[in-house]
Amino acid sequence: KGRTVLRADELAGSIGERVLWRPVSFRVQGGDKVAVIGPNGCGKTTLVKALLQPNDRVTVSPAVKIGYFSQHIDILDEHRSVLDNVRADSSQDETLIRTVLARLHFFREEVYKPVRVLSGGERVKAALAKLFVSDVNTLVLDEPTNFLDIESIEAFEALLREYEGTVLFVSHDRRFIERVATRILAFGDDRRIRVFDGGYAQYRSGAVAQEDRDAGEEQLLVLE
């Protein structure tokens, strides 16, 4: 905790000739809960994937062990049960594993359901449980609350707040961001990424104040 676990130095993003974001530098410290926010198509998932592949612009601490959740949910074996999937890559005892599953509303015999019969929301919860108890200390989550109902999102929020490792997540869910994030990476209309040290409510307060200042300056220019 508190140590720099990931560093980006003048990292830029593009697809072909299209610039997604201009060069940006930032650091992620152990224990941070970093939300990546911005409009659809701005490059949030591209940024996250760029951070997963260390290069001359991205440095990741050797101590970091990353667990990645994508919207495609490709970490589950459809022919195995929920419990077997979740404990496959875990060194945790079964009591803890069942506790995490229960927190995500897999109760009693439900842990023996094969993944192939699960709904979309249940598959998301099973994949998240698998990441939580696996041998990682950094969670990278791409739109993790898609397909989850309100109760499941609240349970997931609570687990993330208690999680002692580092979390980097992409989300459009303002309530979820507000309850979990301790730092913000925000894509702007000018293709710049702004780094904000603080939660979503503080970020919004600062953004609104900036908009008011910009509007006031524009009015002064008009008057002049």
Summary of the structure (lengths in Angstrom):
residues: 224
radius of gyration: 19.4
end to end distance: 51.7
largest distance: 72.5
contacts: 640
relative contact order: 0.17
helix: 40%
strand: 27%
